Amino acid sequence: MLLSVKENMNMNLQKVCDCICLPDQMKRIVLDFASSFDEKTLEPYSAALNDPSAWEEAVKQIAGGLGDDPDGSKMLTFMLLRAVETHQEYEKKGISETIFTDTMKFCSRFVEEHYKVHGTYAFTWGWWFPRQLSLREFRIGALEYEMIEKEEKKLINIHIPADADMGRESLRKSYEDARVFFAKYYPEYGQSDMVCDSWLLSPVLAKMLPESSNIIRFQKAFDSIREDVTNDSAIRWVYGRTDLPIHRLPEHTSLQKKIKTSLLEGGSIGAAYGILQEDPWKH
């Protein structure tokens, strides 16, 4: 007996949930909602997810159409159903299953992180997911690479996942594999500058960490263009949350201890924007 389109879609949705290792509890919620969800109500907004200029408004419209969604599971379901379609695009282009899986695992990572910090499963990153769904961002080895345009110039924006292996060889392989990937699948970005805007590039960290630190080695691969001393994203990424007063921030790692000390003294970490050097391995 032939499966209906919806049954077939849900079967594929389960495969996506499995391959990205979505926690069982959240997977059950996603599959249950998908079984009763009428996608046609939100079809007009799906196409907008392919247009970066429309992402923000589209996600707002989708959230409104989904209704009450305290744990973000409805948004996650809608986005993962789109990921099934994205997988078809990967297949058409011949992009590997490994890159698809590694790229889409970002949502499982944040669902698990929310549980670790708050004790409940939730997905709060629906606003970021269009990047992956529209085949603009890919995880290649340790790092994520997003194709962007600024002032009519094509750039590749580097993002650093929380679980990235920041060792020298791991980063080298990621950068080199990314160059090969874009030259093959998106040749218009084959020679684009790779840039990064992150707290990890903050020069303040160079005063806190030893030369042998992976973070410092990562920094040295970039030519710094500008700094932003007001950026406080380090708190989110180092401590996993931003809702605690400074004196209650955890001190599980040496970096957490050092940053907390700096914050208590009135300091800030900030961030910086840099361009990856042509030969980032000369150091």
C-alpha positions in Angstrom: 0.0 0.0 0.0 1.4 3.4 -0.9 2.1 5.8 1.9 0.3 9.1 1.8 2.4 12.2 1.2 2.0 13.1 4.9 2.9 9.6 6.2 5.9 9.5 3.9 7.0 13.0 5.1 6.6 11.9 8.8 8.6 8.8 8.1 11.4 11.0 6.7 11.0 13.3 9.6 11.7 10.5 12.0 14.8 9.6 10.0 16.0 13.2 10.3 15.3 13.2 14.1 17.3 10.0 14.4 20.3 11.1 12.3 20.7 14.3 14.3 20.3 12.4 17.6 17.5 14.6 18.8 16.8 13.6 22.5 14.1 11.0 22.7 11.7 13.1 24.8 11.8 16.0 22.3 11.6 13.6 19.3 8.4 12.1 20.6 6.9 15.6 21.0 8.0 16.5 17.5 6.6 13.4 15.8 3.4 13.7 17.8 2.8 17.3 16.7 3.7 16.5 13.1 1.1 13.8 12.9 -1.7 16.3 13.5 -0.1 19.5 12.1 -1.7 21.0 8.9 1.3 22.4 7.1 -0.8 24.1 4.5 -1.6 26.8 7.0 2.0 27.9 6.9 2.9 27.2 3.4 3.1 30.9 2.4 6.0 31.4 4.8 8.1 28.4 3.8 9.4 30.0 0.6 10.5 33.1 2.6 13.0 31.0 4.5 15.2 30.9 1.4 15.5 34.7 1.4 17.8 36.1 4.1 16.1 39.5 4.0 12.8 37.8 4.8 14.0 35.5 7.6 13.1 37.6 10.6 9.6 38.4 9.5 8.9 34.9 8.2 9.9 33.3 11.5 7.6 35.8 13.3 4.7 34.8 11.0 5.4 31.1 11.5 5.5 31.5 15.3 2.2 33.4 15.1 0.6 30.6 13.0 1.9 27.9 15.3 0.4 29.5 18.4 1.3 28.8 22.0 4.7 27.1 21.9 6.5 27.4 25.3 9.1 24.8 24.6 9.7 25.7 20.9 8.8 22.1 19.9 6.2 23.3 17.3 8.8 25.6 15.7 11.3 22.8 15.8 8.8 20.4 14.1 8.0 22.9 11.4 11.7 23.6 10.8 12.7 19.9 10.7 9.9 19.2 8.2 11.7 21.8 6.1 14.9 20.0 6.7 13.5 16.9 5.0 13.1 19.1 1.9 16.6 20.5 2.4 17.9 17.0 2.4 16.5 16.6 -1.1 18.5 19.6 -2.2 21.6 18.1 -0.7 21.0 15.0 -2.7 20.5 17.0 -5.9 23.8 18.8 -5.4 25.6 15.7 -4.3 26.6 17.1 -0.9 27.5 14.3 1.6 25.2 12.9 4.3 27.9 13.7 6.8 27.7 17.4 6.1 23.9 17.3 6.2 23.8 15.5 9.5 26.6 17.6 11.1 24.9 20.8 9.9 21.4 19.9 11.2 22.7 18.6 14.5 23.0 22.2 15.6 19.4 22.1 16.8 20.0 18.9 18.9 23.0 20.6 20.4 20.9 23.6 21.6 18.0 21.4 22.8 20.5 19.4 24.9 22.2 22.6 26.2 18.9 24.0 27.3 18.3 20.8 29.3 21.8 21.0 30.9 21.3 24.6 32.0 17.6 24.7 32.8 16.6 21.0 33.4 14.0 21.0 30.6 14.1 20.3 26.9 13.4 23.3 24.7 14.3 24.8 21.3 14.8 28.6 21.2 16.8 28.8 18.0 14.1 28.9 15.3 15.4 32.3 14.3 18.8 30.8 13.3 17.6 27.7 11.5 16.8 29.3 8.1 20.6 29.5 7.5 20.8 25.7 7.4 17.5 25.1 5.7 18.4 27.5 2.8 21.8 25.8 2.3 23.6 29.0 3.3 25.4 27.5 6.3 27.3 24.2 6.5 29.2 22.5 9.3 32.4 21.2 7.8 34.5 19.4 10.4 35.0 21.5 13.5 33.4 24.8 12.3 30.4 26.2 10.6 30.6 28.3 7.4 27.9 30.7 6.2 27.7 32.3 2.8 26.9 36.0 3.2 27.0 39.2 1.3 28.1 42.6 2.7 28.3 45.7 0.6 27.9 43.5 -2.5 30.9 41.4 -1.5 30.6 37.7 -1.1 32.1 36.5 2.2 32.2 33.2 4.2 31.3 33.8 7.8 32.8 31.4 10.3 30.8 30.3 13.3 32.3 28.2 16.2 30.0 25.5 17.6 30.2 24.9 21.4 31.4 21.4 20.7 34.1 22.3 18.2 37.5 20.7 18.5 39.7 23.8 18.6 43.0 21.9 18.2 45.3 23.1 15.5 45.0 20.1 13.2 41.2 20.0 13.6 40.9 23.7 12.6 43.4 23.3 9.7 41.4 20.4 8.3 38.2 22.3 8.6 39.5 25.4 6.9 41.0 23.3 4.0 38.0 21.1 3.6 35.7 24.2 3.5 37.8 25.7 0.7 37.4 22.5 -1.3 33.7 22.3 -0.5 32.9 25.9 -1.7 35.1 25.6 -4.7 33.1 22.5 -5.8 29.5 23.3 -4.8 29.5 27.2 -4.7 32.4 28.3 -6.9 31.2 31.9 -6.7 32.4 31.7 -3.0 35.5 29.6 -3.8 37.9 32.5 -3.3 35.9 34.6 -0.8 37.5 35.9 2.3 36.6 33.9 5.4 35.6 36.2 8.3 34.7 35.8 11.9 32.9 38.1 14.4 33.2 36.5 17.8 34.0 37.0 21.5 36.7 34.3 20.8 38.7 37.0 18.9 38.6 39.5 21.8 42.0 40.8 22.6 41.1 40.8 26.2 41.4 37.0 26.2 45.0 37.3 25.1 45.7 38.8 28.5 44.0 36.0 30.4 45.1 32.9 28.6 48.5 31.4 27.9 50.1 31.4 24.4 49.5 27.6 24.3 45.7 28.1 24.6 43.7 26.8 21.7 41.7 30.1 21.8 44.8 32.2 21.4 46.0 30.0 18.6 42.6 30.4 16.9 42.9 34.2 17.3 46.3 34.3 15.7 44.9 32.9 12.4 42.9 36.1 11.9 43.9 39.7 11.1 41.8 41.8 13.4 39.7 44.5 11.7 37.8 46.0 14.5 36.8 45.5 18.2 33.5 45.8 20.0 34.1 46.4 23.7 30.4 46.5 24.4 29.7 43.0 23.1 28.7 40.8 26.0 28.1 37.5 24.1 30.9 35.8 26.0 28.6 35.5 29.0 26.1 33.5 27.0 28.7 31.2 25.4 31.0 30.7 28.4 28.3 30.2 31.0 25.3 29.0 28.9 22.9 31.6 30.2 22.6 35.4 30.8 20.0 35.5 33.6 22.4 35.2 36.5 24.0 38.1 38.4 27.8 38.1 38.0 28.5 36.8 41.6 26.4 33.7 40.9 28.1 32.7 37.6 29.6 29.2 37.8 33.3 28.6 38.1 33.6 25.1 36.6 36.5 25.9 34.3 39.5 28.1 34.5 38.1 30.4 31.7 34.9 30.8 33.7 36.8 31.8 36.8 39.0 34.3 34.9 36.1 35.9 33.1 34.0 36.1 36.3 36.9 37.8 38.1 37.2 40.3 35.3 33.5 41.0 35.3 33.4 41.5 39.1 36.2 44.0 38.7 34.1 46.0 36.2 35.8 44.7 33.1 34.3 43.3 29.9 35.3 40.7 27.3 33.9 42.2 24.2 34.4 40.8 20.7 36.3 41.4 17.5 35.9 41.0 13.8 38.7 39.5 11.7 39.7 38.0 8.4 41.3 34.6 8.2 44.9 34.9 7.0 45.9 33.3 3.7 48.4 31.2 5.6 46.9 30.7 9.1 49.4 28.0 10.0 52.5 30.2 10.0 52.3 30.6 13.7 
